[in-house]
């Protein structure tokens, strides 16, 4: 969590002075970490069970933060309510990613930012099932491959889509087009870190990253901005 926080600070130096929405807050790790740092943060989670765990962890730590249960496709917050949104390991599990992104755009203030992680459709190792090459298969074959490898899981559906064939994975360009259609500005955090390197390092890492990006990374990391 410390690494994630430091990465966010490099893009949002005043993060702790912004009102934060942790969308898909799960069991509350980021929510609790931000609360400990003194930030005003709201957790938003589909699973009532996970929300209860977060509330209990907050109480145990002597912290106070609001945890709301609901769907990301319909956020119960006024326009421009937050200066920053954290959406880590969430987009793949929702029912309608386009609707969720439009809702986050609505509740984000002008000049606000959002971190989002996105599973790579053709990453050579799957981030959820930890299998190599399963994402190179047609989705109609993936569940059979998962069962063959003994990695099948049973889910109750309360925390969103969990079967690989039902989750939303994207190529880099697919997700870039999606967020552009909503109106977000788009920053690839890995590419931005390379851009900040000295020139001689950039000259090496830019082509290396371009080669590995489509297939090596299991997840893309983006910082989205609302300028209008």
Rosetta blueprint (number, residue, H / E / L):
1 X L
2 X H
3 X H
4 X H
5 X H
6 X H
7 X H
8 X H
9 X H
10 X H
11 X H
12 X L
13 X L
14 X L
15 X H
16 X H
17 X H
18 X L
19 X L
20 X E
21 X E
22 X E
23 X E
24 X L
25 X L
26 X L
27 X L
28 X L
29 X H
30 X H
31 X H
32 X H
33 X H
34 X H
35 X H
36 X H
37 X L
38 X L
39 X L
40 X L
41 X E
42 X E
43 X E
44 X E
45 X E
46 X L
47 X L
48 X H
49 X H
50 X H
51 X H
52 X H
53 X H
54 X H
55 X H
56 X H
57 X H
58 X H
59 X H
60 X H
61 X L
62 X L
63 X L
64 X L
65 X L
66 X E
67 X E
68 X E
69 X E
70 X L
71 X L
72 X L
73 X L
74 X L
75 X L
76 X L
77 X L
78 X L
79 X L
80 X L
81 X L
82 X E
83 X E
84 X E
85 X E
86 X E
87 X E
88 X L
89 X L
90 X L
91 X H
92 X H
93 X H
94 X L
95 X L
96 X L
97 X H
98 X H
99 X H
100 X H
101 X H
102 X H
103 X H
104 X H
105 X H
106 X H
107 X H
108 X E
109 X E
110 X E
111 X E
112 X E
113 X E
114 X E
115 X E
116 X E
117 X E
118 X E
119 X E
120 X E
121 X L
122 X L
123 X L
124 X L
125 X E
126 X L
127 X L
128 X L
129 X L
130 X L
131 X L
132 X E
133 X L
134 X H
135 X H
136 X H
137 X L
138 X L
139 X H
140 X H
141 X H
142 X H
143 X H
144 X H
145 X H
146 X H
147 X H
148 X H
149 X L
150 X L
151 X L
152 X L
153 X L
154 X L
155 X L
156 X L
157 X L
158 X L
159 X L
160 X L
161 X L
162 X L
163 X L
164 X H
165 X H
166 X H
167 X L
168 X L
169 X L
170 X E
171 X L
172 X H
173 X H
174 X H
175 X H
176 X H
177 X H
178 X H
179 X H
180 X H
181 X H
182 X H
183 X L
184 X L
185 X E
186 X E
187 X E
188 X E
189 X H
190 X H
191 X H
192 X H
193 X H
194 X H
195 X H
196 X L
197 X L
198 X L
199 X H
200 X H
201 X H
202 X H
203 X H
204 X H
205 X H
206 X H
207 X H
208 X H
209 X H
210 X H
211 X H
212 X H
213 X H
214 X L
215 X L
216 X L
217 X L
218 X L
219 X E
220 X E
221 X E
222 X E
223 X E
224 X E
225 X E
226 X L
227 X L
228 X L
